[in-house]
């Protein structure tokens, strides 16, 4: 299966073979899965270590892990990907047509780290695996549905799980559709380096929302909040919004303002960055299903 935008992506990696370029793209899936798997294992590592050596340090660390891990993955991934922005001028001056290939591995490691940190929102933190229960009651409290924690009810569990999964599927569909329509070259920030080579993308989604991929990732976090409805999930949404706001408004849109000038400022005044206006919801759903 041909990867959308792959030929344009490969054209900006002059020293890479097709196989090497495809391996770079494959990092999106590999690093996402590895990041999420490591996060899942670390979620339970304190319990295992406590069984081996019942030290208070493991009890103290256990409830902090679900807060620290998404911060490391999301912010760390964003900062890795931003190397492509911050080193651009220096690399272009030094390497010219080979500038992008000097940072492509950072970009294609950082982006899937963010994916892993975002999907972490759907991992329950108080489940018992292999007979290992939470060792700190605070972990259990922070992982318990707010409805049950404050009102002692659990009837809402099935509706919120369904809603959370529906949001997850819709946003995965948005991401898949975005890559299909915009190409791996755009997703991989190729044209941050070579704006003169950029393809003109005619798609209705850009008249609805400025950043469909970032919107999808933020709403996956929101879906995880609805799915779990815990204090941990509130913290996850907060972390996601803060870090993405920093990247979108301080880094990426500053670059777009510099590159596109007044035309982008006019565009920003008309089209929201993340939140789709209710009148455009139908157009958004049509985008997802490809109509």
N, C-alpha and C positions, 0 to 999 in steps of 0.2 A: 504494500500500500504506500503510495506517495504521500509524504508529509507536506501539507500545504506550506508554501513559501520556502521549501527546503533548498531549491536551486538558487534562490536569491541569498539565502543564508550561507550556503556553501561558497558562493561567489566571493564572499567577503572573508573567507578563510583560505587564502591562496596556498598555504603550505600544508593544508589538511587534505587527506584522501577522503573519498565519500564515506568510507567505513569510519574514519576518525570523527568526521562531522556528525554521523549518525549516533556514534557513541556519546558525543557531547549532548545531543538531544535526548538520548536515553537516560541521561542523568536526571531529567525531570521526574521520571518515574522511580528510578532507583533510589535517589537521595530522599524523595518524599517517603517511600516505604521504609527505608532505613531510619530516617529521622523519627517517624511515627513509632516504629518498632522499639527503638532505643528509649523513647519517651515512655512507652508502655512498660518496658522492663524496669526503668528507673523508678516508675510509679510503685513498683513492688519490691525494689531492691532493699529499701530500708527494713521491710518486714523480714526478708531473708537474712540480712545482716544481724537483725535483732535476735533471730533464732540461734544464730551462731554465737553471738556475743551480746547478751541483753544489756546494752549500754544506753544511757539516757540520751546520748547524742542522736541516736537513730529515731527515738521517739520525738525529739525536737524537730528533726529534719523532715520526717514523713509528711506532716501537713503543709510544709513549705514547698515541697517538690512540685505539686500541680500549679503553683504560682510561678516558680522560678523557671521551669522547663519551657512554657510557651513564651516567656520573655526572652530566653536565650535563643530559641528557634526563630521567632518572628523578627526580633530586633537584629539578631546576628545575621539572619538571612537577608534582611533589608540592607544592612550595612555592607555585606559581601556584594550584593547586586549593585549597590551604589558606587562601588569602585569603578564601574563603567562610566558613571557620570563624572566623578571627581578627578579621574586620571585622563580624561578624554583629550584635553588640549595638549598635555605633555606627551601622551603616547602618539597622537597624530603627528606632532612635530618631529618626534624621534623615529617612528616606524612607518608613517604614511599609510599605505594600503594594508599593512600588516598590523595596524593599531588594534583593531577589534579583536583579532585572534589572540592578542596578549591578555585580554580580560575575559574572553568568552567562558573560560572554565569557572571563573569567579561568579559570573552572572548565572550560569547554569548549575551552580551549586547553591547559591543564595536563594534563588527563586523557589526551588523545591523544599529547601529548609523552611521557608515561610509556609508552603503548603502543609508540611508536616505539623508545624505549630498551630495552624488554623484547624486542621482536622482533629487535632488533639482535643478540641472542644467536645467531641462526641464520646470520649473515653470516660467511663464511670471510674471514679477513683477509690471507692470504698468496697468494691466487689472483692470477694475472697477467692484467690486463685491458689490451687494446690494446697488447700487447707490453711493458707496464710491470711489471717484476718488483719484489719487495720490495728496497729499497735498504739495509736493515739486516738482518744475519743474525739479530739478536735477534727481529725481527718473525716470521721464519720459524720459529724455535724455539718461540716462545710460541704460534704458530698450528698447531703440529704435534701430532698425536694423542699422548697420553702413552704409549699402548701402543707406538707406533713410536719415540718419543723415547727410552724407557728399555729397551724389549725388542726393538726392530727388527722388530716384526710389524705386519701391516696386515689380517690376515684378519678382524678384528673390525669393520672399517669398515662393511660392509653391515648387520650386525645392529644396531649402535648408531644408524646413520642411520634404519633402520626404526623402532626404538624411539623415537628423538627425534621423528620425524614423527608417530607415533601419539599421543604425549603432546601434541604441538602441536595436532593435530586434536581430541583430547578436550577440551583446555582452551579452544580456540576455541568448541567446542560448549557448554561450560559458560558462557562469557561470553555467547554468543548466547541461550542458554536463560535466563540470568539477566535480561538486558534484556527478553526477551519476557515473562517472568513478573512481573518487578518493575517494569518500565516505565522510560522515559527520565526520568521525574520523580524516581524514587528514585535512579537512576544519576547524575542531575545534581545531587544534594544539595538538592533543593527543600525537603525537610522538615527540614533543618537550620535553615531560616529559619521555616518554618511547621509545626511539629510538630502543631498542632491540626488541620491539614488532611490529615494522613497517612492513607493508605489501609491498612486491615488486610490484610496479606498472609499467606494461609494456604498455606504450601508446606513440604513435608517436608524440603527441603534445609536449612532453618534448624534442624532438630533434628539435623542431621549435622555442619554446620560453620557458624560464625558469619559468615564473610566469604567466600562462594563466589567473588565476582569477584576479590578479592585473592588468594585461593588459586590461581585459574586463572593469574593473571599471574606469580606466583612460580613455579609449576610449568612455565610456558612457559620461564622462565629455566633451570630444572632440565633441561627437555627439550633446550634449546640446549646445555647442558653435555654431555649424553649424545650429542647429535648430533655435536658437534665433539670433545669430550673433550680439551680443551687447557687450558693454564694461563690463557689469556685467558678461557675459559668458566668456570673456577673463580672467577676474579676477578669476573666478571659476576654469578654466583650470589651471591657474598658481598655485592656492592654492592646487589643487589636485596633480599636478606633484611634487611640493615641499614637501608636507607631505608624499606622497607615496615614493618618493626617499629617504627621511629620514628613513622610515620604512624598505624598501627593502634593501638598501645598508648599512645602519648603524646598523640596528638591526637584521633583519632576515638572511641576507647573512653572517653576522659575526658569527651567531650561526651555520649556515650550514658549513662555513669554519672550524670552531672549531670542529664540529662533524665529517665531512667527509674528511677534510684535502686536500691533493694534488689532489685527484680525482675530487673534486668539483671545484678546481681552473682550472683544465684542461677542465672540462665541461663548465665553464663560458667563457673560451677562445673561445669555439666553438659555443655556443648557446647564442643569445641575450636575455636580461632580459625581454624586453617589446615589442620592435619593430620587427615584423616578416619580414624577408627578402622577397622581391617580388617573388623569385623563389619558396617560400614555401606557397604562398597564397592558391593555390589549395589544398594542404595537410591540411591547416587550415580549409577551408570550408568543406572538407570531415570529419574532426573531429567534426564540429558542427552538421552535419547531421547524424553522426554515421556510416560513411562508412569506 
